[in-house]
Amino acid sequence: RIVGGTDSTGTTEPSWYATGVSIHDNTLTNCSWTATGGDRLGAITINALDGATIYNNIINENEAGRGVGIKFATYGWFKNVDIYNNTISTYTGDPNAFTMELYNFHSDSKIRGNTLSGGFSLNGGITTRKPGSTWNLRIYGNVFDNSTKTSTAFMEISHNWLLFDSNYLIGNSTKAGGLGIWATNYLTENSVSHMQISNNVIYDVVSAGISIQKAGKAYDDIKILNNVVDKVTSAYFGIGVNETDNPTVTNLIVKNNIVMNLTGGSRTWLRLSSLTTGAVCTNNMYYDTGDAINHGSGNTISNNINANPGIVGSGARPGYYKASSASSNIVDAGTSLAGTNDRDYDSVARPQGSAYDIGAYEYVEDVGILGDLNSDGKVDVA
């Protein structure tokens, strides 16, 4: 347990932050627990940190009754914190056994390159950005693996000025949901704005791939760009707004995504509820799904393509979703997102051709090895 100032609230920062903190290269096994009253405590518990690094830790909290991998204390509050290259697994039978449960990031904090087997809960967050910051929090390059989950697995993100980019989410068709955008707790209790979900691959989940949820909440400027959603069972929709909750959603952007292989339920690739206004949903590709449903007003749904995307379709995911050739339907079929989404899942610059590709990857022509005349991988002529 490493903590700074404990005089914060859910809406006000602590009077001081601990600095010079680095937690790394530890192995922790079944060190967390569930407290009286049901709150799950962390193997690593932190709050009020400035500039901390947490990396290369292995955390296994796999027993029933254990808690969370990395957990906040006293409302969290994390300034320019970097959490990376950790491997965390939690008990598969408990929906609240999160790998990380953390509140109130700001000042370009990062969660990157982690492998997380279990749910993920991120709440709170200031409504603006600190001077000099691009994002309050960037979450990128992580693997969220819920393929062994035997209870419901929640993926909850709720922050203003949040970038969720180039992550791989894998479920198991029965218990693990996709990515849920929530307004909940403290400074995000009633609304969330300025969130970008880009270049992610979401595979084998239940109900919805990317969902904006919670009744009575408001969402503005949510961008969903160049993602892949594949194999959603009991499929309410691939990308969209939960109509049962019917939150207020304004200025939603949905562009250059692939949605494919939805089974059961309504199977619609895109769903906009009655309180969704001003959405722009263009240049997406959907395959083996139902058509879009738009119950909102003033929304633009155009230039979307119902076709086989022409992906590689073999080998390990997420590379499975690269275009199989320059003639694939997703190549050069997107719309420009210059200045907003300039790199793909592999950090390849967009576009590589005449226009953006649809999906998480830009197609890069394999030109072979210079001087390899017989294509055996060796240089024949210098």
Secondary structure as GFF3:
##gff-version 3
##sequence-region A 1 382
A	DSSP	beta_strand	2	3	.	.	.	ID=ss1
A	DSSP	beta_strand	18	19	.	.	.	ID=ss2
A	DSSP	beta_strand	22	24	.	.	.	ID=ss3
A	DSSP	beta_strand	27	29	.	.	.	ID=ss4
A	DSSP	beta_strand	42	47	.	.	.	ID=ss5
A	DSSP	beta_strand	49	50	.	.	.	ID=ss6
A	DSSP	beta_strand	53	55	.	.	.	ID=ss7
A	DSSP	beta_strand	58	61	.	.	.	ID=ss8
A	DSSP	beta_strand	68	72	.	.	.	ID=ss9
A	DSSP	beta_strand	78	79	.	.	.	ID=ss10
A	DSSP	beta_strand	82	84	.	.	.	ID=ss11
A	DSSP	beta_strand	87	90	.	.	.	ID=ss12
A	DSSP	beta_strand	98	103	.	.	.	ID=ss13
A	DSSP	beta_strand	105	106	.	.	.	ID=ss14
A	DSSP	beta_strand	109	112	.	.	.	ID=ss15
A	DSSP	beta_strand	115	117	.	.	.	ID=ss16
A	DSSP	beta_strand	119	123	.	.	.	ID=ss17
A	DSSP	beta_strand	137	140	.	.	.	ID=ss18
A	DSSP	beta_strand	143	145	.	.	.	ID=ss19
A	DSSP	beta_strand	155	157	.	.	.	ID=ss20
A	DSSP	beta_strand	162	165	.	.	.	ID=ss21
A	DSSP	beta_strand	168	170	.	.	.	ID=ss22
A	DSSP	beta_strand	177	181	.	.	.	ID=ss23
A	DSSP	three_ten_helix	186	188	.	.	.	ID=ss24
A	DSSP	beta_strand	191	198	.	.	.	ID=ss25
A	DSSP	beta_strand	201	212	.	.	.	ID=ss26
A	DSSP	beta_strand	218	225	.	.	.	ID=ss27
A	DSSP	beta_strand	228	241	.	.	.	ID=ss28
A	DSSP	beta_strand	248	250	.	.	.	ID=ss29
A	DSSP	beta_strand	253	255	.	.	.	ID=ss30
A	DSSP	beta_strand	258	262	.	.	.	ID=ss31
A	DSSP	beta_strand	268	272	.	.	.	ID=ss32
A	DSSP	beta_strand	276	277	.	.	.	ID=ss33
A	DSSP	beta_strand	280	282	.	.	.	ID=ss34
A	DSSP	beta_strand	285	287	.	.	.	ID=ss35
A	DSSP	beta_strand	293	294	.	.	.	ID=ss36
A	DSSP	beta_strand	300	302	.	.	.	ID=ss37
A	DSSP	beta_strand	305	306	.	.	.	ID=ss38
A	DSSP	three_ten_helix	319	321	.	.	.	ID=ss39
###
